Amino acid sequence: MPTTDAIVPKTIHEFLVAHHIDNDAQIAVAFSGGSDSLALLLGLSCLLESAQALSFELPKIGIFSRGS
């Protein structure tokens, strides 16, 4: 029985091929910390060379104020 480690990268690869997305395309992923975004990031990391991966964190900004 295939494991999640094998299924997720395979499914992502099939999606990229089906939508004609090249291996060298730039893909942005918003990471919420949930299991689905984690699976997407881990699956993409299996498909990419480490030199292709770039991570950054946006500063947290308060757009909501309490008590107003």
ZICOR-V556314 format. One record per backbone hydrogen bond with DSSP energy under -1.0 kcal/mol. NH is the residue of the N-H (numbers start at 0). CO is the residue of the C=O. Records with the same first field share a line. If there is no record, write none. Layout:
NH=CO  CO
This chain:
6=2
7=3
9=5
10=6
11=7
12=8
13=9
14=10
15=11
16=12
17=13
18=14
19=16
20=15
24=21
37=33
38=34
39=35
40=36
41=37
42=38
43=39
44=40
45=41
47=43
51=48
